[in-house]
Amino acid sequence: MAIEFSCPFCKAIIRVPDNAGGGKGRCPKCATRISVPKTSTVKPADVPQSNAEPFVLSAAEGPPWSEPKPRLPTNLPAAATVAPVVVEFDPAELTRPRLGELPIDRTATTGAVVTRLKKRNSGNQSWIVGGIIGLGLLALAGYFGFSVLLAEKLSGELIAETAATLDLPPALIDKNQFKLPPADVTALLETLQQNPVPLNSHSMQIQLAGTEKGLQISLAAGGQAAFYRVNLSGNAAVEKYLSQHLSQLEAQRILDIDQAATEFLVQYEKVLSKKSPPESITVFRDSLALTSLVGGLGHELVAVHGRGLYRCAYQDRSGGLYYLLPPGLTEFQLIGRKHVDGKTAVPAEFRVQVQGGIAPRKSADEKSPAKSSQSSQLPLENGEKVSSDGDEMIPGKK
């Protein structure tokens, strides 16, 4: 016996074995998933006899790849294309797929394989590129590290000479360096010419005086200090360093002077007009006066004795650096000055031995003696005076 029923969608007549009743399948004509009734719903008289060879209907419960291809009848007459279709399927198709008949989507498979290969190749390329970059950085670090080891360190021992007093020529800041209206600069320089400003401490006496050419800065030893001259010429490490960095050191020093010079005249005008106290000018002893009396190297090296740091007070044309330190020293240190940002321009650390006195010199840059002021007070235009004494720099003290 067989169960015959019609597809509720396309009306095709379908024949299945009686043991397939209650199962599910897919209509071979419209491919719609349908349920198989338990008994026939089509009368035998309604089934065309020409469809004696039924079609096989695949199971709908299995995955798509389990569907076998329908078998066409061999004795189908030409007119059967318009007649109702009678098909049947094997109940075994409802529970298991046919092995060996799995359809393969070549396009999807190929795309997936290509994608995996691309990802794998991309990962390999990333690893290779990362490895090359890492090796490059390692080689670069090794090169610089090796260069540092080979470079001569700015350290060792130096010799210093000492003298209680010296007549050193003054420094001059040209009036064109001041970033102020020329009339204001001329007026302030004339006032400074009549009333020079001393910026003194117990170790040094500095005087700022106006001239027709600009601002003149003079230096002399204080009552509790002596000159110590350190000669760096002939030191191979220093000469090598200066051959590479002297232009930068000097450029920075000139920049510092240009800024401090203009700030000094502005502050001096405020002091004259009583808008600022006279003590506000004392900061220019280091930022302007000492910076103007030294060169690029002297601007960056400081002497260390005890807990005190002493700025270089003067630098001559032969490269000698002059420091004003307590008298009677036998040794001190010379190191690179640390700036407010924590950086040190010159990585130096020398041990200085004091041997002998400074011989009298009359070189081309020492034709006229420096004018020193014995007063420890700051004269103003109206004759008022106020003390401007100060100390050397102490670590942690401003």
Secondary structure, DSSP 8 states (H G I E B T S, - for coil): -EEEEE-TTT--EEEEEGGGTT-EEE-TTT--EEE--SS--S-GGGS-GGG-S-B----SSS-GGG-------TT--GGGGGS--EE---GGGGT---TT-----HHHHHHHHHHHHHHHHHHHHHHHHHHHHHHHHHHHHHHHHHHHHHS--EEEEEEEEEES------EEEEGGGS-S-HHHHHHHHHHHHHS-EE---SSEEEEEEE-SSEEEEEEEE-TT-EEEEEE-TT-HHHHHHHHHHHHHHHHHHHHHHHHHHHHHHHHHHHHHTTSS-GGGGTTHIIIIIIHHHS-TTTTTEEEEETTEEEE--EE-TTSEEEEEE-TT-SEEEEEE-B-TTS-BSS-EEEEEEEEEE------TT-SS--------EEE-TTS-EEE-----B-TT--
